[in-house]
Amino acid sequence: MIVLPRGHLKGPLEERFQVSFNLQLLGRYQKRLQQQLHHWQQNYQSRNALAKLDNARLSDIGVTPEQAKQESNKPFWR
């Protein structure tokens, strides 16, 4: 991050630089937020699918019913 001392750029040029810089930061935060929301959605969907599997299917993937219950009971943000 580039930090310029106040008054280094005078008037409208300083304001334009600050707005542009703020928009770049906002774009980075927006992308990170979208990635986080997508990750949470994947957690929610995969844990719901896991909770619906019967014991035979769990055995096929090498997961015990207890492990499946433990995983599916986790909140989506973990």
N, C-alpha and C positions, 0 to 999 in steps of 0.2 A: 504494500500500500504506500502510495506517495503522499506525504504530508507536507503541504506548503505553508509557510508562515502567513498569518492573516495580513492582508494588504499587499501580498506579493503580486497578485494579479488585481488590477484595478477595475472597479465598476462592473459593467455588464459581462465582461470576459470572465471575471471571477465567478459570477452567478451562473453563467453557462457551463463553466467547468464543473462547478459543484453539482448542478443538476445532472449533468452527464455522468459524473462519478457515482452519484446516488442511484441512478437508473441501472448502472452496471452492477452495483451491489445488490439491488433489488432483484435483478435477473438471476444472480447466483443463488440468492436465498430461495427464489421461486423454484428453481431447478432442484435444489436440495429438498425442498418441501414436497415437490412432486415425487421425487425418488422415495422419500420416507413414506408417503401415503401409499405408493405402489407396494412397497415392502410390507406394510401393515395389512394391506388387502390380500396379498399372497399368504401371509401368516393366517389370517382369518379363514380364507378359503381352504387352505391345505389342512388346517386343524379340524374344520368342519367335515371335510371328506374323510379324514382319519377316524373321526368319532363315529362315522356311519359304517365303517368296515366291520364285517363279521369276523369271528375268530379264525376261520379258515383263511380268509384274505390276509389277516394280520400275520398269521403263520407264514404265508407265502412271502411276505416282505421281511420276515425276521423280527417282528415286533410283538411283544407280549400284550395281552389286553390291559395289563396294569400300566405298561409304558405308554400305550395309546391313550389311556384315560388321563394319565399325568400330562402328556403333551397337549391333548385337546382341551384340557382345563386351563392352560396358560392363557393369559390375556394376549390380545393380538399385538400389543406393543412390545412384548418380550421376545 
